[in-house]
Amino acid sequence: MVRRVEQVDEVVLAEKFAVLLPHLDERQRRLVLGADARVFGHGGIRLVARAAGVSQDTVSRGVAELESGAVPAGRVRAPGAGRKALREKDPELVAALLALVEPDQRGDPESPLRWTVKSTRRLAGQLTAGGHPVGADTVGALLRAEGFSLQGTSRTTEGARHPDRDGQFRYINERVKEFTAAGQPVVSVDTKKKEVLGDYAVAGREWHRAGQPVRVRAHDFPEKNAQKAVPYGVYDLADNSAWVSVGIDHDTSAFAVATIRKWWQEMGRDKYPNARRLLITADCGGSNGNRPWLWKHELAKLAADTGLQITVCHYPPGTSKWNKIEHRLFSRISTNWRGRPLTSHEVVVNTIGATTTRTGLSVHAELDPGVYPTGLTVPDEVMDALALTAHDWHGQWNYTLVPAPPRTVSTPASRYVETGQPDDRAPDWLHHPTITGMDPGEFTALLAAAEQYILDHPPISLHHKRARHRVLRRGPLSLSDRLLVTLIHHRWKTQQQALTRLLDSPRGAVGDAIYDQRLAACLDDKSGEAVRELDPPGGPALRSSRAFERRCRVGDRCGGREGGEQVDVAGLAVDEIMRDERGAARDREAHAFGQPEEDPRNRPLQRCDHLKAVRSQARRIWAGRTSSGQASTSSAPST
């Protein structure tokens, strides 16, 4: 009967412990088990231990704690209980860890982790290999206990510090206070980073449904002719408002002043109706730097048009981040379009215009479709005539422009317009279809295609300020002459010296044209098939200078005929070439035996089967061309 009661009690206790014990900590479980064991009296410890599935020692410790009457200490375990900390078991562990994290100050400068990422896993692996077994989580806890934390780089180094850096800051602050107290406008200007338009990745994150991110390109390399957005901002320090013009051309001084002018016409004039002066704070670089003359010239025109006395104060070099527009406007714009691809100018303008802050920032953005060419220059006499007054304190950074009509500015075209394409040097007969392998119309079309190809593929080192004709011009030869000599060289394998004498060009000009890969690409794309079809199979190459000189005489003789008579240029040229080749062979033999060389003018014309085949092929080509629409009255000259 007693055993049966014990079984019932054990089942009830087991159900009770299964529900209650998972919600208690270690000490609370011991106390609950000890209290039940005391209720059952003798044999209660064994019964409770069996029902709870724990050791009898655990129940006995609970009974002992209850009988001792000790006040609860708020601890689960007694002081000193549990495993020892690793830093206590291994006193050298912390020192070894710090030697890895700070090798220059505490450890070996040649540490294996000096040039690798110092993650907790790598640190734990290196410590374990060094005889200090530890896990990655413990390494993280030890680093935090030593005052370490994960940190990025801090952009605080500003390069060389100008000795008057702080003095310029105080000077700008005094001018801002002076203008603000007088109710005159004070603006901060700068250009934001240029953005490439398209489905390119933008830093930051936005809320989207899980697994549905915005798809962008895998690489950020811009495509050819990709559009860009150039945001230029004008921030009003007193009003906490801004105007941003999004340009589509270059970031020039003219664009910067045009944005300031737009701000004054649309916003500043209404907010400051009694303004007589304007203070502009800007950094020392870029389109609004203190060096560009065009910046000061455009500001002088703005002062003359608006009647404002414009004062400019530049921040010292390397301190552009101190400009108010950087952290009051541009940082907010970057935050507003984070994680959002800038696919068009409309997206850029709307995103900038929607930028606001809790302090009341308002931004108005517009697209500026104007064209602002680079390379504009301001002559010295125009700069000397500007109504510009430099301040006593660093006049290169601080100056004032009073309203006065400025002089005009010269454009880069005036510098290059006098040096256009050089005149053609090649004689007209050199364009003969038998020599070039194409009709005059075909050569003209090839020339137009080559010009467009060269414009589309300018040299990599070409400066962007050079004009269009500077791209097409390369040396003393015109583009037509360069294409012609390249075509003749590729077709007849003619020596450069012969072509140089023929065109009477400076030394090396023909070689530069022949080895111009862009012209060779044009021949391969446009005229390669025609040149190969018209090549006489097995025909002689016009290689030597003598051969080409003789052909020049043949060309002059043919070109001088009157009455529009057509001549078999190919036959005459081949005759002269073969005459020269035979004579050159005799000269080589005579030179070898010490005999005088023969006068080329006294050499008889020698024929051979190879010569006949070449002349027949050339005449068939010419006959086919005359029968296809070209009037021909030519007859082969008798030999």
Residue pairs with C-beta under 8 A, 6 or more apart in sequence:
6 43
6 47
9 40
9 47
9 51
10 47
10 50
10 51
11 51
13 36
13 47
13 48
13 51
13 52
14 51
14 52
17 33
17 51
17 52
17 53
20 32
21 29
21 32
21 52
24 32
25 76
26 76
26 77
27 75
27 76
27 77
29 54
29 58
29 62
30 58
30 59
30 61
30 62
30 65
31 62
31 65
31 66
32 62
33 48
33 49
33 52
33 54
33 58
33 59
33 62
34 59
34 60
34 61
34 62
34 63
34 64
34 65
34 66
35 62
35 66
36 44
36 48
37 44
37 45
37 47
37 48
37 59
37 62
37 63
38 44
38 63
38 66
40 47
40 48
45 56
45 59
45 60
45 63
46 56
48 59
49 55
49 56
49 58
49 59
52 59
86 93
86 134
86 138
86 142
87 93
87 94
87 142
90 132
92 132
93 127
93 132
93 134
93 142
94 142
94 146
95 106
96 127
96 130
96 132
97 123
97 127
97 132
97 139
97 142
97 143
97 146
98 106
98 107
98 146
99 106
99 107
99 108
99 111
100 107
100 111
100 113
100 118
100 123
100 126
100 127
101 118
101 123
101 143
101 148
103 109
103 110
103 111
103 113
103 114
112 126
113 122
113 123
113 126
116 122
119 136
120 136
120 137
120 139
120 140
120 143
121 136
123 136
123 139
124 134
124 135
124 136
124 138
124 139
127 133
127 134
127 139
128 134
134 142
155 321
158 318
158 319
158 321
159 317
159 318
160 317
160 318
161 318
162 168
162 316
162 317
162 318
164 316
164 394
165 316
165 319
167 393
168 313
168 315
168 316
168 393
168 394
168 397
169 315
169 316
169 319
169 322
171 313
171 393
171 394
171 398
172 281
172 313
172 315
175 279
175 311
175 313
175 398
176 186
176 237
176 279
176 281
179 185
179 186
179 277
179 279
179 311
180 186
180 237
180 238
182 277
183 272
183 274
183 275
184 272
184 275
184 276
184 277
184 278
184 279
185 236
185 238
185 268
185 271
185 272
185 275
185 278
185 279
186 236
186 237
186 238
186 279
186 281
187 234
187 235
187 236
187 237
187 260
187 263
187 268
187 278
187 279
187 280
187 281
188 234
188 235
188 237
188 280
188 281
188 282
188 323
188 324
188 325
188 328
189 232
189 233
189 234
189 235
189 256
189 259
189 260
189 280
189 281
189 282
189 288
189 325
190 232
190 233
190 282
190 283
190 286
190 288
190 320
190 323
190 325
190 326
190 330
191 230
191 231
191 232
191 233
191 251
191 256
191 286
191 287
191 288
192 231
192 232
192 233
192 244
192 330
192 333
194 228
194 229
194 230
194 251
195 228
195 229
195 231
195 342
195 348
196 220
196 222
196 226
196 227
196 228
196 342
197 226
197 227
197 228
197 229
197 342
197 343
197 344
197 345
197 348
198 217
198 222
198 223
198 226
198 227
198 341
198 342
198 343
199 215
199 216
199 217
199 341
199 343
200 216
200 217
200 220
200 222
200 341
200 342
201 216
201 217
201 220
201 341
202 216
202 337
202 338
202 339
202 340
202 341
202 342
203 334
203 338
203 339
204 334
204 335
204 337
204 338
204 339
204 340
205 338
205 339
206 214
206 338
206 339
206 340
208 214
214 339
214 340
214 341
216 341
227 248
227 345
228 248
229 246
229 247
229 248
229 342
229 345
229 348
230 246
230 247
230 248
230 249
230 250
230 251
230 255
231 244
231 245
231 246
231 247
231 333
231 348
231 352
231 365
232 244
232 245
232 247
232 251
232 255
232 256
232 259
232 287
233 242
233 243
233 244
233 259
233 325
233 329
233 330
234 242
234 243
234 244
234 259
234 260
234 263
234 325
235 241
235 242
235 324
235 325
235 328
235 329
236 242
236 267
236 268
236 271
237 324
239 271
240 328
240 359
240 360
240 361
240 362
241 267
241 361
241 362
241 363
241 364
242 325
242 329
242 361
242 362
242 363
242 364
243 259
243 262
243 263
243 266
243 267
243 363
243 364
243 365
243 366
244 259
244 329
244 333
244 352
244 353
244 363
244 364
244 365
244 366
245 255
245 258
245 259
245 262
245 365
245 366
245 367
245 368
246 345
246 348
246 349
246 352
246 365
246 366
246 367
246 368
247 255
247 368
247 370
247 372
248 345
248 367
248 368
248 369
249 255
249 370
249 371
249 372
249 373
250 372
250 373
250 374
251 286
251 287
251 372
252 287
252 294
252 372
252 373
252 374
252 376
253 287
253 288
253 292
253 294
253 295
253 297
253 298
254 294
254 298
254 372
254 376
255 287
255 368
255 370
255 372
256 287
256 288
256 295
256 298
257 295
257 298
257 299
257 301
257 302
258 298
258 368
258 370
258 372
259 368
260 280
260 299
260 302
261 302
261 305
261 306
262 366
262 368
264 278
264 302
264 306
264 308
266 364
267 364
268 275
268 278
269 275
275 308
276 307
276 308
276 309
277 308
277 309
277 310
277 311
278 308
278 309
278 310
278 311
279 311
279 312
279 313
280 299
280 310
280 311
280 312
280 313
281 312
281 313
281 314
281 315
281 323
281 324
282 288
282 289
282 312
282 313
282 314
282 315
282 323
283 289
283 314
283 315
283 319
283 320
283 323
284 290
284 291
284 314
284 315
284 316
284 317
284 320
284 397
285 317
285 320
287 295
288 295
289 295
289 314
290 312
290 314
290 396
290 397
293 377
293 378
293 383
294 376
294 377
294 378
294 409
296 383
296 386
296 388
296 399
296 401
297 378
297 382
297 383
297 386
297 406
297 409
299 310
299 312
299 401
300 386
300 387
300 388
300 401
300 404
300 406
301 406
302 308
302 310
303 309
303 310
303 387
303 401
303 402
303 403
303 404
304 403
304 404
304 405
304 406
306 403
307 403
308 403
309 400
309 401
309 402
309 403
310 400
310 401
311 398
311 399
311 400
311 401
312 398
312 399
312 400
312 401
313 397
313 398
314 397
314 398
315 322
315 323
316 397
320 326
321 327
328 361
329 355
329 361
329 363
332 355
332 356
332 357
332 361
333 351
333 352
333 355
333 363
336 351
336 352
336 354
336 355
337 348
337 351
337 352
340 347
340 351
342 348
342 351
345 367
346 367
348 365
349 365
349 366
349 367
350 365
352 363
352 365
353 363
353 364
353 365
354 363
355 361
355 363
356 362
356 363
373 411
373 412
374 464
374 465
375 412
375 465
376 409
376 410
376 411
376 412
377 409
377 410
377 411
377 412
377 415
378 409
378 410
379 409
379 410
381 407
382 406
382 407
382 408
382 409
385 406
385 407
386 401
386 404
386 406
387 401
387 402
387 403
387 404
387 406
388 399
388 400
388 401
389 399
389 400
389 401
389 402
390 396
390 398
390 399
391 398
391 399
391 400
412 465
412 467
413 467
416 466
416 467
416 469
416 470
419 469
419 473
420 469
420 473
421 469
421 472
421 473
421 478
421 479
422 473
422 476
422 477
422 478
423 478
424 478
424 480
424 481
425 477
425 478
425 481
425 503
425 504
425 505
426 480
426 481
426 484
426 485
426 502
426 503
427 502
427 552
427 555
427 556
427 559
428 559
429 555
429 556
429 558
429 559
429 569
430 436
430 484
430 488
430 502
430 555
431 440
431 443
431 484
432 555
432 569
433 439
433 440
433 625
434 569
434 570
434 573
434 618
434 621
434 622
435 488
435 492
435 569
435 573
436 443
436 484
436 487
436 488
436 491
437 487
437 491
437 527
437 530
437 531
437 533
437 534
437 535
438 446
438 527
438 530
438 531
438 534
439 625
442 527
442 530
443 484
445 526
446 483
446 522
446 523
446 526
446 527
447 479
447 480
447 483
449 522
449 525
449 526
450 479
450 483
450 518
450 519
450 522
450 526
451 472
451 479
453 518
453 521
453 522
453 525
454 471
454 472
454 479
454 518
454 519
455 468
455 471
455 472
457 518
458 471
459 471
462 470
462 471
472 479
473 479
474 482
474 512
474 513
474 516
475 482
475 506
475 509
475 512
475 513
476 505
476 506
476 509
477 485
477 503
477 505
477 509
477 510
477 513
481 503
481 505
481 513
482 513
482 516
482 519
483 513
483 519
483 522
485 499
485 503
485 510
485 513
485 514
486 513
486 514
486 516
486 519
486 520
486 523
487 523
487 527
487 531
488 494
488 499
488 542
489 496
489 499
489 514
490 520
490 523
490 531
491 531
491 534
491 535
492 541
492 542
493 541
493 542
493 543
494 541
494 542
494 543
494 548
495 543
495 544
495 545
495 548
496 510
496 511
496 514
497 545
498 542
498 543
498 544
498 545
498 547
498 548
498 549
499 510
499 548
500 507
500 509
500 510
501 545
501 548
501 549
502 548
502 549
502 552
503 509
503 510
513 519
523 531
534 621
536 614
536 617
536 618
536 621
537 617
538 610
538 613
538 614
539 574
539 614
539 617
539 618
540 574
540 577
540 578
540 581
540 614
542 548
542 551
542 573
542 577
544 580
544 581
544 584
546 580
546 583
546 584
546 600
547 576
547 577
547 580
547 581
550 576
550 577
550 579
550 580
550 600
551 573
551 576
551 577
553 576
554 569
554 572
554 573
554 576
555 569
555 573
557 572
558 567
558 569
558 572
561 567
564 633
565 633
565 634
566 626
566 631
566 632
566 633
566 634
567 634
567 637
568 618
568 619
568 622
568 634
568 635
568 636
568 637
569 622
570 615
570 618
570 619
570 621
570 622
571 615
571 618
571 619
571 636
571 637
572 637
573 618
574 611
574 614
574 615
574 618
575 605
575 611
575 615
575 639
578 605
578 606
578 608
578 611
578 614
579 600
579 603
579 605
579 606
580 600
582 603
582 606
583 598
583 600
583 603
586 597
586 598
586 603
587 597
587 598
590 596
590 597
590 598
591 597
605 639
607 639
619 636
622 634
623 632
626 632
626 634
